[in-house]
Amino acid sequence: MDRRKFIASSSAALAATAYSSNLSSAASQRKLRMAIVGTGSRGSFTWGQEVVKGYSDVVEIVGLCDHNGKRVEAAKKLIGTNASTFTDFDRMIRETKPDTVTVTTVDGTHAKYIIRAMELGCDVMSEKPLCTDEQQCQAILDAQKKTGKKITVTFNARHGLKDKKLKSMLLEKAIGEVISVDFHEYLDTSHGADYFRRWHRLKANSGTLLVHKASHHFDQANWWLNSTPVSVTAFGELKYYGRNNPFRGVNCRTCPHKQQCKFYWDVTKNERHVKLYTECESEDGYLRDGCVFDEKTDIYDTMSVMVRYENGVQLNYTANTYLPYEGQAISFNGTKGRIDLNGFSGGGFKNDELRLTRSFGKSEVITDFGPRREGGHGGSDTSLHDLIFRGLPKEDPLSLRADFRDGALASLIGIAARRSIERGGQTIKINDLVKL
């Protein structure tokens, strides 16, 4: 390991240890005081209801904030908390004095709340993505350096049982040195379509799915490879949703094409969506069941990205959002073999396995992943919560903790991919976007 990498890895280890120690110390003396800004589904459930249910002995939710006054009150009831509610972020911080602020707002506003929280003296936990463009990223990095506050990005995708097992196999050099990675994301006409019903369909809100959705995947790749992305080349188009349909409406409930549209979706069948969204529309006009064929949609539904890393590895990433089945196919190609992580179903077949195939040797399915946890995303959210709120596991050989640099790099791959697409497939260097 050269001096630069040693310093970087040492600093990351010290930061992770310090963060865990601070939380453990706070827990031993008093509960961690946490405020939440953004009380939609993720904020009210993963960082609200689930935290109250499993971590009330070490965490106290002291404030809830949302620009929609009705939604924040609905979220308070769903969470089951006595926390004060606000529509003014600064007022919430002044009156509740939280130790940390969890940011679960629309992606395009993450940077605003992250920076303001640090300026007001709070540490920050941010849902992915950390930011949606390079200017936001640089502003966050500058504010963190100025304030010295901590930023944790909540990448739950590192915590899947198979994902952790794959990481350990790579650390053990099960396939020698990694040469390239193929990462294919399959989103079906339910999950994939849902991004085009919501605020995500606008670049101004999400930075495209290459930032909102794929930042999970790019963080996984960075983490698995233990390397830094250097350059990105990408292509992307809107080929299926948006303007690509002869008819459209405003939203499903009022649409005259209910009978003929295969994407008709009844939001009123989901009680949580009704309470958080449909009953709150009068405040801001946000429609949870917007039309997937809205002509204002400007994100991509068909994406292809190539990333080159410092260690010479090449990542080939694709994402399509209108397929007949859902899942992923991830392959690591190495000097001594190949690892395949497949997880998808539908269309009359199922393939869900982690397979190790050695060059000039046998192929075997890996089955020992440890016990499955309860909780969201197959127990990944619970594993993430344990790490953040209880400092568990005490040792972190798999580097599960993600700091602000990890969050920045994951976002920057997606940001660079968007810029590459906008410039006709031009290769974008990460260091030309932001000075890390």
C-alpha positions in Angstrom: 0.0 0.0 0.0 1.5 3.4 -1.0 1.6 6.3 1.4 -1.4 8.1 -0.1 -3.6 5.1 0.2 -2.3 4.3 3.7 -3.2 7.9 4.9 -6.6 7.7 3.3 -7.5 4.3 4.8 -6.1 5.3 8.2 -8.1 8.5 8.2 -11.3 6.6 7.2 -10.7 4.1 10.0 -10.1 6.8 12.6 -13.2 8.7 11.5 -15.4 5.5 11.7 -14.0 4.7 15.1 -14.5 8.2 16.4 -18.1 8.3 15.1 -19.0 5.0 16.6 -17.3 6.0 19.9 -19.2 9.3 20.0 -22.6 7.5 19.5 -21.7 4.8 22.1 -20.6 7.5 24.6 -23.8 9.5 23.9 -25.9 6.4 24.4 -24.2 5.5 27.7 -24.9 9.0 29.1 -28.2 10.0 27.5 -30.2 9.2 24.4 -29.1 10.6 21.0 -31.3 13.5 20.1 -32.4 13.1 16.5 -34.5 15.4 14.3 -35.9 14.4 10.9 -36.5 16.7 7.9 -38.6 15.2 5.2 -41.5 13.0 6.5 -42.5 11.0 3.5 -42.4 7.3 3.4 -38.7 6.8 4.0 -38.5 9.4 6.7 -41.6 8.4 8.6 -41.0 4.6 8.4 -37.3 3.7 8.2 -36.0 6.7 10.3 -39.2 7.2 12.2 -41.4 4.2 13.0 -38.6 1.6 12.9 -36.3 3.7 15.1 -39.0 4.2 17.7 -39.8 0.5 17.6 -36.3 -0.8 17.9 -34.1 1.9 19.3 -36.0 4.1 21.8 -33.6 3.1 24.5 -30.8 4.9 22.8 -32.5 7.4 20.4 -35.1 10.1 21.0 -36.8 11.8 18.1 -37.1 15.4 19.2 -38.3 17.1 16.0 -40.1 16.5 12.7 -40.0 18.9 9.9 -41.6 19.0 6.4 -42.6 21.9 4.2 -46.1 20.2 4.1 -47.8 20.9 7.4 -50.4 18.2 7.0 -47.8 15.6 6.1 -45.6 16.3 9.2 -48.6 15.8 11.5 -49.7 12.6 9.7 -46.1 11.3 10.0 -46.1 12.1 13.7 -49.1 9.8 14.2 -47.7 7.0 12.0 -44.3 7.1 13.8 -45.9 7.1 17.2 -43.8 9.9 18.7 -44.4 13.0 20.9 -41.8 15.0 18.9 -42.6 18.6 18.1 -43.5 19.3 14.5 -42.3 22.1 12.3 -42.5 23.6 8.8 -39.5 25.9 9.5 -36.2 24.0 9.6 -34.2 26.6 11.5 -36.8 26.9 14.1 -36.9 23.2 14.7 -33.1 23.2 15.3 -33.2 26.2 17.6 -36.1 24.8 19.7 -35.3 21.1 19.8 -31.4 21.2 19.9 -30.8 17.9 18.2 -27.4 16.1 18.2 -28.0 14.9 14.6 -30.4 15.7 11.8 -31.6 12.9 9.4 -32.3 14.3 5.9 -34.9 12.4 3.9 -36.3 15.2 1.8 -36.5 15.3 -2.0 -33.0 14.6 -3.3 -32.5 18.1 -4.9 -32.9 19.7 -1.4 -30.5 17.4 0.5 -27.5 19.7 0.2 -29.5 22.7 1.5 -30.5 20.9 4.7 -27.2 19.1 5.2 -25.3 22.4 5.0 -27.7 24.3 7.2 -27.8 21.6 9.8 -24.0 21.7 10.1 -24.0 25.5 10.3 -26.4 25.2 13.2 -24.1 22.8 15.0 -25.6 19.4 14.2 -24.1 16.2 12.8 -26.0 14.9 9.8 -27.3 11.6 8.5 -28.4 11.8 4.9 -30.3 9.3 2.8 -28.8 8.6 -0.6 -27.9 10.5 -2.7 -25.8 13.0 -0.8 -26.4 15.5 -3.6 -27.6 15.8 -7.1 -25.0 18.0 -8.9 -21.4 19.0 -8.6 -22.1 22.4 -7.2 -24.0 20.9 -4.3 -21.3 18.4 -3.7 -18.6 21.0 -3.5 -20.7 23.2 -1.2 -21.2 20.2 1.2 -17.5 19.4 1.2 -16.6 23.0 1.9 -19.2 23.3 4.7 -18.1 20.1 6.3 -14.5 21.3 6.3 -15.5 24.6 7.8 -17.8 23.3 10.5 -16.0 20.0 11.3 -19.3 18.3 11.8 -19.9 14.6 10.8 -21.9 13.4 7.8 -23.0 9.8 7.5 -24.7 8.6 4.3 -27.1 5.8 5.0 -26.2 3.2 2.3 -28.3 0.2 3.4 -27.3 -1.7 0.2 -24.0 -2.5 1.8 -25.8 -4.5 4.5 -27.5 -7.3 2.4 -26.4 -10.7 3.5 -25.2 -11.7 0.1 -23.6 -8.3 -0.5 -21.6 -8.6 2.7 -20.6 -12.2 1.8 -19.4 -11.0 -1.6 -17.3 -8.3 0.0 -15.6 -10.9 2.3 -14.9 -13.1 -0.7 -13.2 -10.3 -2.6 -11.1 -9.4 0.5 -10.1 -13.1 0.6 -9.0 -12.9 -3.1 -11.4 -15.8 -4.0 -11.0 -14.9 -7.7 -7.6 -13.3 -7.5 -7.4 -9.7 -8.7 -10.6 -8.2 -10.1 -10.3 -7.1 -13.7 -13.8 -5.9 -14.5 -17.3 -5.8 -13.2 -20.7 -6.2 -15.0 -23.6 -4.7 -13.0 -27.1 -4.9 -14.5 -30.1 -3.4 -12.8 -33.6 -4.6 -13.9 -36.6 -2.6 -12.8 -40.0 -3.9 -13.7 -43.3 -2.2 -14.8 -44.2 -1.9 -11.1 -41.1 -0.7 -9.3 -39.6 1.0 -12.3 -42.8 2.7 -13.3 -43.2 4.1 -9.8 -40.3 6.5 -10.2 -42.1 8.0 -13.1 -45.2 8.7 -11.1 -43.3 10.7 -8.5 -41.1 13.7 -8.1 -38.1 11.6 -9.3 -39.1 12.0 -12.9 -37.7 15.5 -13.0 -33.9 16.1 -13.2 -34.2 19.1 -10.9 -35.6 16.8 -8.1 -33.6 13.6 -8.5 -30.6 14.4 -10.7 -31.9 11.4 -12.8 -32.1 7.8 -11.6 -28.3 7.6 -12.2 -28.0 9.7 -9.1 -31.1 8.8 -7.1 -31.3 5.1 -7.7 -27.9 4.1 -9.0 -25.9 5.9 -6.2 -26.7 2.8 -4.1 -25.1 0.6 -6.8 -22.1 2.9 -7.4 -21.4 3.0 -3.7 -21.6 -0.8 -3.6 -19.1 -1.0 -6.5 -16.7 1.5 -4.8 -17.0 -0.4 -1.6 -16.6 -3.9 -3.1 -13.6 -2.7 -5.2 -12.1 -0.6 -2.4 -11.0 1.9 -5.0 -11.8 5.5 -6.2 -13.6 6.2 -9.5 -11.5 8.2 -11.9 -13.6 8.7 -15.1 -17.1 8.0 -16.4 -18.6 7.6 -19.9 -22.4 7.2 -20.3 -25.3 7.1 -22.6 -29.0 7.4 -21.6 -32.4 8.1 -23.2 -36.1 8.4 -22.3 -37.4 5.6 -24.5 -40.5 4.2 -22.8 -42.2 6.6 -20.3 -42.9 10.3 -20.5 -43.7 11.5 -24.0 -43.5 8.0 -25.4 -47.3 7.2 -25.4 -50.3 8.4 -27.4 -52.4 9.3 -24.3 -51.8 10.7 -20.8 -53.6 12.3 -17.9 -52.7 14.3 -14.8 -52.9 11.5 -12.3 -54.4 8.0 -12.1 -57.4 8.9 -10.0 -58.7 11.5 -12.5 -57.5 9.9 -15.7 -60.0 9.3 -18.5 -57.8 6.4 -19.7 -58.1 4.1 -16.7 -59.6 1.3 -18.6 -57.0 1.1 -21.3 -53.8 2.1 -19.5 -51.8 -0.8 -18.2 -50.1 1.5 -15.7 -53.2 2.6 -13.9 -52.5 2.4 -10.2 -54.9 3.0 -7.3 -53.1 5.0 -4.6 -56.1 4.8 -2.3 -55.5 1.1 -1.7 -52.4 2.0 0.3 -53.4 3.5 3.7 -50.0 4.9 4.4 -49.9 6.7 1.0 -53.3 8.1 1.6 -52.3 9.6 5.0 -48.9 10.9 3.9 -49.9 12.1 0.4 -53.5 12.1 -0.9 -54.8 13.7 2.3 -52.0 16.3 2.1 -52.4 17.4 -1.5 -54.1 20.6 -0.6 -50.9 21.9 1.0 -48.5 21.6 -1.9 -50.3 20.0 -4.8 -48.0 17.0 -4.9 -49.7 14.0 -6.6 -48.3 10.6 -5.5 -50.1 8.9 -8.4 -48.9 11.1 -11.2 -49.0 10.0 -14.8 -46.0 7.9 -16.0 -46.4 9.5 -19.4 -46.2 13.1 -18.2 -44.6 15.1 -21.0 -42.5 17.1 -18.5 -40.6 14.0 -17.6 -36.9 14.6 -18.4 -35.0 11.7 -16.7 -33.7 8.6 -18.5 -35.3 5.2 -18.4 -32.6 3.5 -20.4 -29.0 3.9 -19.1 -25.5 2.5 -19.8 -22.4 3.7 -17.9 -18.7 2.8 -17.9 -16.5 3.7 -14.9 -12.7 3.4 -14.7 -11.1 3.1 -11.2 -7.8 4.0 -9.8 -6.9 0.4 -9.5 -7.5 -0.2 -13.2 -10.8 -2.0 -12.8 -13.6 -1.3 -15.3 -17.2 -1.2 -14.3 -19.9 -1.7 -16.9 -23.3 -0.6 -15.5 -26.7 -0.7 -17.1 -30.2 0.1 -15.8 -33.6 -0.3 -17.6 -36.9 0.6 -15.9 -39.7 -1.1 -17.9 -38.8 -4.8 -17.8 -41.1 -7.8 -17.3 -39.1 -8.9 -14.2 -37.2 -7.3 -11.4 -33.7 -7.8 -10.0 -30.0 -7.6 -10.5 -27.2 -9.5 -12.2 -23.7 -8.6 -10.9 -20.5 -10.3 -12.0 -16.9 -9.9 -10.9 -14.3 -11.1 -13.4 -11.0 -11.9 -11.9 -7.6 -13.4 -12.7 -8.6 -16.7 -11.0 -12.3 -16.9 -11.6 -15.7 -15.2 -11.5 -18.3 -14.4 -8.9 -21.9 -14.0 -9.9 -24.5 -12.4 -7.7 -28.0 -12.8 -9.2 -31.2 -11.9 -7.7 -34.3 -11.6 -9.9 -37.7 -13.2 -10.5 -40.7 -12.9 -12.8 -41.4 -13.8 -16.3 -41.8 -17.4 -15.4 -38.4 -18.0 -13.9 -36.3 -17.2 -10.8 -32.6 -16.9 -10.3 -31.4 -16.0 -6.8 -27.9 -17.1 -5.9 -24.3 -16.2 -5.2 -22.0 -18.4 -7.3 -18.2 -18.8 -7.2 -16.6 -20.3 -10.4 -12.8 -20.8 -10.3 -10.8 -20.8 -13.5 -9.8 -24.4 -14.4 -11.9 -25.5 -11.4 -15.4 -26.1 -10.1 -18.4 -23.9 -9.8 -20.2 -23.7 -6.5 -23.3 -21.9 -5.1 -22.5 -20.1 -1.8 -25.1 -20.7 0.9 -23.6 -19.6 4.2 -24.7 -16.0 4.8 -25.5 -16.0 8.5 -29.0 -15.4 10.0 -31.5 -13.2 8.2 -32.6 -10.1 10.1 -36.1 -8.7 10.5 -36.7 -5.2 9.1 -36.9 -3.3 5.9 -35.0 -4.3 2.7 -34.5 -7.9 3.9 -33.1 -6.8 7.2 -30.5 -4.4 5.7 -32.2 -1.4 7.4 -31.9 -3.1 10.8 -28.2 -3.9 10.2 -27.7 -0.3 9.3 -29.6 1.0 12.3 -27.5 -1.3 14.6 -24.3 0.1 13.1 -25.4 3.8 13.5 -27.2 3.7 16.8 -25.5 0.9 18.7 -22.1 0.9 17.1 -22.6 -2.8 16.2 -20.6 -4.6 15.1 -17.7 -3.1 17.2 -15.2 -4.2 14.6 -15.8 -3.3 11.0 -13.7 -5.5 8.8 -16.1 -5.2 5.9 -16.0 -1.3 6.1 -19.8 -1.0 6.4 -19.7 2.5 7.6 -20.1 5.1 4.9 -18.9 8.7 5.5 -19.4 11.9 3.5 -16.6 11.0 1.1 -18.3 7.7 0.2 -21.5 9.6 -0.3 -19.8 12.2 -2.5 -18.1 9.6 -4.7 -21.3 7.6 -5.2 -23.2 10.7 -6.2 -20.4 12.0 -8.4 -20.4 8.8 -10.6 -24.1 9.5 -11.3 -23.5 13.2 -11.8 -20.6 12.5 -14.1 -22.8 10.0 -16.1 -25.5 12.6 -16.5 -22.9 15.2 -17.7 -21.5 12.6 -20.1 -24.9 11.9 -21.6 -25.6 15.6 -22.0 -22.3 16.0 -23.8 -22.9 13.2 -26.3 -21.0 10.5 -24.5 -17.9 12.5 -23.6 -15.7 11.0 -20.9 -16.0 13.0 -17.6 -13.2 13.0 -15.1 -14.4 13.0 -11.4 -11.7 15.4 -10.4 -12.9 17.9 -13.0 -16.2 18.1 -11.2 -15.2 18.4 -7.6 -12.0 18.7 -5.7 -12.2 16.0 -3.0 
